[in-house]
């Protein structure tokens, strides 16, 4: 055999075997040692079923079994699995019949195929939405995982039939940023928190991780995304935020939130501001004589009356054991006075009904047309006026 032909045969992944009808190997190409680790001498004279530990050869050697190509798994000398694509030919020569097998090693192809199938199975079973969006020409959804139905109530077909679906179901407040993802106008190294509309009308929070795909010229041609439902996390965050900024007893804001908002008005937002400070005069004697349960009831009723009379959109906070503050912005002085009078009238009406625990409240307020640099002064003036009101009641 010519040297080049011999080299080509040794490098080939196709094995040629001549077999008797009873399965005994008569001849085999020399590249057998590279493919199955056996030498020619170790194979010739032995039954192919025993060598490769596969009973499927019984069907392959049977003339009555009709096939063009058959894929089988054999064992090499080291008992390692090798995937083979087998073709056969029955030959009769000099009154002698034998079978000619062409066995192509497809192990690498099979392993890659199996790996791809495993990845697809992971995608198909994942709770995350995995998608590939083609941006060349008309937008096209090349792939979207079945979890789209579990997360948003939509089918794969609905998304593929309507390539603009991702832009149609995004929350209006998130639309501009979401559109930039398709235009390559974002930093893809960061993740994005986006709200998408479920088919039932609810908006659900998702966390997106996007991988951009570019062509050889650096043009963005596709984006591949992993989109994770974070609705429960967001709800927990909102709950924790609520708890960190609200008084657990009365439900109004707490001192932490009041100080945060007061600082914003003092340093960042210039607004006309009115501050009303309210102090429960009879909380301590109620706690001492009737118990803290009665005192808690008094605090809750007071907070309710204050919030009802200033409006749900006005900041009311409990900033001390018996002290409340009302913070109003973009307001005129006469409106602040009107709110003070409304609270006084409401408390008088409440007390006129002879409640078990009457509300005794001292109040003071201050107003300024500017908030930046003035919030501490406004607060001190309102506090001073509240103590004047308290003192006048004691004198009276």
Number of C-alpha atoms within 10 A of each C-alpha: 6 6 8 9 10 14 12 11 16 18 12 15 18 20 23 20 20 22 24 19 15 13 20 20 22 17 17 19 16 17 23 22 17 14 20 21 16 17 17 17 11 12 20 18 15 15 18 21 16 13 19 19 15 14 12 13 17 13 12 20 21 13 12 8 9 9 12 8 14 13 14 15 18 21 17 18 16 9 12 11 14 18 19 22 16 20 17 19 13 16 11 9 7 5 5 9 12 20 23 18 19 17 21 18 21 18 16 11 11 14 12 12 12 12 12 12 12 12 12 13 11 12 19 16 12 14 17 22 23 21 20 20 22 20 17 11 7 8 15 18 22 14 15 22 21 21 20 20 14 13 20 20 12 16 15 15 11 10 18 16 11 13 17 14 13 16 16 13 17 20 17 12 10 14 17 12 13 21 15 12 16 19 13 15 11 14 11 15 10 9 12 18 15 21 23 23 18 18 13 9 10 11 17 19 21 22 17 21 17 20 14 18 16 12 9 6 6 8 13 17 18 23 21 18 18 18 23 18 21 17 15 11 12 14 12 12 12 12 12 12 11 15 14 15 19 20 18 12 12 19 17 21 22 22 20 16 19 21 13 12 14 20 17 15 21 18 13 12 14 17 17 18 24 28 23 26 29 24 24 19 16 16 22 15 11 17 15 11 10 12 12 14 11 16 21 16 14 24 21 14 17 24 19 15 16 24 18 14 18 21 11 10 8 14 19 26 27 27 19 11 11 18 18 24 27 22 20 21 20 11 15 15 15 11 13 23 15 13 17 21 13 17 20 18 13 15 19 14 11 15 15 10 9 9 9 9 16 17 19 16 22 21 24 22 25 22 24 18 16 19 25 19 14 17 22 14 13 21 22 15 18 23 22 17 19 22 17 15 16 21 12 11 12 8 6 6
